Each structure stands twice: as structure tokens, then as C-alpha cells.
Amino acid sequence: MHIFFSDAHLGLGSREASREREHHVVRFLEEVGSQNPESIWIVGDLFDYWFEYRTVIPRQFVRTLGAIAQLSDAGIPIEYVIGNHDFGHRDFFESELGVRLHQDDVERELAGRRVLISHGDGKVLNDTGYLILKKVLRAKISNALWRWLHPDIGIGVAARASRKSRDHTTKKHYGGERPGEGDGLERFARQKVEEEGFDLVVMGHNHRPAVVEFDRGAYVNLGNWMGERRTYLELDQQHVELKEFK
């Protein structure tokens, strides 16, 4: 069994709201970890902002980091596909938590299926501006310059940049021909399935949980953890099932 979830956006909103959301994430990790899954996938935007220094990380997410460390110490593989809000990673997750980080999309054979895992940012229609911004923000020189800022300032700037990114995503109309593909993610997934032979495409980013069946495969959007519906994907040899964590 493989577990996928995304878009918890820890750190978003008030301290109380974020702490409650983190409580659910920690419970979820403990519960799925007890089932000894073959892997757990974090498909981007676990944090609403993340920027780390050589010796400093954001302190308010310590409960989540502890839960991840326990799973990793227990031998459960954890893989983390970076999103558009939590891209400021250095090496903390890999060196201290044993989590494998992915800056780009990942192709894997899982449960007998050829699977593409992507956060989904940059896959929507008419978003050339974001693709340019993404290259600039993730460039080595940008990260090096950012780390010259004092951590209190640098992490604060990261939080403000996250809010700007959300404003851009919320206000932009990405087109689409029918409900369900208004942001272009379904269209991207269909292309990957029908033209490139993937059996399953897993994404997040748009916060809209969905399972879409094509003739030759399927697309799952993982939804989000910011409301009452905390959705995640459970994948095994027999099932592709989007579930809710209560």
C-alpha cells in the first residue's frame, strides 16, 4: 500500500488554525504509519512556506517534523515532491529526517502501475509567467542571496512571498472547456495517460479532490487539508481510492 497527500499548508492563517491542522496531520501520519505502508508521499505544499538555513529551520512545525522522523526511523520510505509554497529546502529533510526530496515530477512503478507524481504547479493553462518566476525563485543564486538575510527576516519574506503566490493562483483564470478541467490539470493528466502511457497521474495544487477515469488510466487530485474534507490517496494492487481522514 502507498499513501499520498498534499496541500496541508501548515502555517497558513492564525496560529490556532494552523496548530489544529497540524494536529490532524500528525494523527494521520501516526495512523497510516501503523499500517506499515510501502511508502508515504507528500505531494507538495505540506507547509504554506518553508525556507531553511544551514543551521536554522522554521520552528513552528516541530510536531510534524517529529512525526515524520518517527516514521522514517521505523523504516517507512517517505518521499516529498516540492510544491510552489514549500520550495525553500536545503538538506534538512534528507540528512536529518531520511526523507527523499524531489524538485520536479517523479515517475515510478507502484502497485503494478506506471505512476506520474507531480504537485501540479506550472501544469495549468496560460501560466508562462509562473514558470519564469519558478525558475528565478529556485535558482541557486537566488537561494544563496536569500540566505544572506537573517533567518527572522528571510523566513518572514518567504511567508509574504507565499501569500503573493496564493493571490496569483486565486485570481488567475486558467481556461478550460468544461467543469473539472478549468485549471488544465485534468487535461495535462489525460495527455500523460493517453499519449505517454501512464496508468495513473497523481497531483495536488488546485485543492479540488477528484478521481477521473480515462480509457487507459486515471487522474487523482489529492485535494487539501484546510477544511473539513482532509483527503488522501490509498494505492495498492487492487484499488486507487481517494479517502477522507476523520
N, C-alpha and C positions, 0 to 999 in steps of 0.2 A: 504494500500500500504506500502511495505517495501523497503527501499533503501540500496544498498550495494556498496561500492567502496573500493579500496585498492591501495597501491603502488604509492603514490604521491611522496615519498622520498624527502620531503621538507628538504632543507639544502644541497642537492647534487649539485655539480657544482658551478658556480660562484654565487656571491650574487645576481646579476641581474637576472640570470636564475631561481634561487630558488624563488626570490620575484615574478617573473611573474607567476610561477607555483602556488605559494600561492595565488595570486590574483584570479586565476581560481578556486581554491579550495574554497575560501571564497565566491565567486559568486555562486558556485554550492550549497554550504550549505544554503545560503540565499534563493536560488530559490526553492530547494526541501523542505526547511522548510516552505515556504509559501504555500505548498500543503498539509500541516498538515499530514505527513506520520505517520503510526502506529509505525515505528521505523526506525532509521538510523544505519547502521552497518559499522564500519571502520574495514576492514579485514586485518589489519597489514601493517606495513611499511608506515604509514602516514608520519613519519619522517625518514630521512636517518640515523639519530642517535638520541637517546633520553636517557638521564641519569639525574635523578633528585636527589636532596638532600632534607633534611628535610625543609630547608628554601630557596632553590635555584633551579630554573629550567632554561633551555636554553631560552634566551630572544628573539631570532630572530623569534620565531613563534607566537608572541603575537597576530597577526591578526587572525590566525586560532583558537587560544585558545579563543579569544573573540567571534568569530562566533559560536563556539561550546557552549560556555556559554549562548549565547542568545537563541539558540535552546533548551537547557536544561531548562533554566528559563521559556521558553514558554510551557514546559510540554511535549516536544517530547523526548521519550526514545532514548538514544544513547548508543550503545554497541560497544566495542572496543576489537577485538581479536588481541593479541600481535603478531607482526611479528619477523623476525630474525634480523632486524635492529633497532627496537624501543622497545627493551625488558626491558630497564632500568627504568621502572616505580616504583614508591613508592606508594603514596596515593593521589597525587595531583589531578588526573583526577576524582577520586571518591569523594573526600572530598570537592574540590573546584568547580568542573565542573558538578558533578552529573552524570558522565559517568560510566557505569558498565564495568570493565576491566575483560578480560578473558585471562589467561596464556596458556590455552590449547583449543582444539577443543570444539565446542558448538553444542549441539543437541537441536533443537526447533521445535515446531509445529507452522508454519507460513503460513497464507493464505491457510489453509486446507492441508498443506503438511508437511511431516516429513523431516526436513532440517538439514544437517550437514554443519556447517560453520567452515572453517579452513584456516589459512594463506597459508598453503601448505608446509612450510619448514619441512624437515625431512620425507616427504612423497615420495620423489623421490627415484629412484633405486640406490643401491650401495652407500649409503651415511651414513654408520656407523660412520665414522669419525666426521661428523657434529653432529650426535645425541649425541656423547660423549661430544663434545665441548659445545653443547647446555646445557647439564646438568651441566657442570662445570661453565659456564658463569652465569647461572641463579640460582646457589646455593646461599643460604643465606649467607654463609661465604664469597663467592666471592664478593657479593654486599656490605657486611659490610666492607670488606677490601678496596674496591674501594672508598667508601665514606669517608675514612680517607684522601684521596687526596684532595687538594684544588680544588674547582669547576672548575677553569680555566684549571687545569691540567686534572682532571677527565673527563670533557666533551670533552676535546681535545683528550684524549686517546680513548673515545667512538667513536669519529669521525674517528680516524685512524683504529680502530677495524672494523668499518662499511666498510671502503674501502677494508680491507683484506677479509671480508666476501663476498663482491661483486666479488673480484678476484677469490675466491674459486668457487663461483657459476658460474661465466662466463666461467672458464677454464675447469670445470669438465664435462665429458661426462657421462650421466646417463643411456645410453642404451635406449631400446625401439624397438618395432618391426615395427612401421610404423609412418609416419608423424602424429603429433598430440598427440603422447604419448611418445615422445622422452625423456621427463623428468619423466615419470612414474606417473604424476598426474592423467591423464585420467584413467590409469589402476587402481589406488587407488580408484578413484571415481566409476568406474564400479563395483569394488568389493563391495563397500558400498551400491550401489543401488541393485545389483543382489543378493548378499549374506546376506545383513543385513537389507534390506527392506526400505532404504531411498528413498524418492521421488526426492530429489534434493541435490546435493553436490555443495557448493559454495567455491571457493578458489581463491587465487591470486598467488603471489610469482614468477611465471615464466614470467610475464609481457606480456603474449600472450592471448589476448581476444578470447574467444571461447564459443560456446554453442554446447554441444554434447548430442544428444538424444540417450538413451538406450531403450530397450524394456519396462522397468519398471520405468524409471525415466530419469533424466538428470543431466549433469555436466556443470556448468558455471565457466569459468575463467574470472575474473574481468578485466584483462589487467593491464594498468598502466596509469599514468597521466604525463609522462615525455616527450611525444611527441605531435603530433597534434591530435592523437586519445585519447581523455580523456573518457574512457568507465566506465560505471556503470550499475548495475542491478536494474531493477524495477520489483518487485514481487507483484502480487495480486492474487485474486481467479481465474482469467481467464488467466493471462499471466505470462510467465517467459521471460522477454525481456531485452536483453543487448543493452543499448543505448549509444550514444555519446553526451557529453556535449560540446556545441559550445561556 
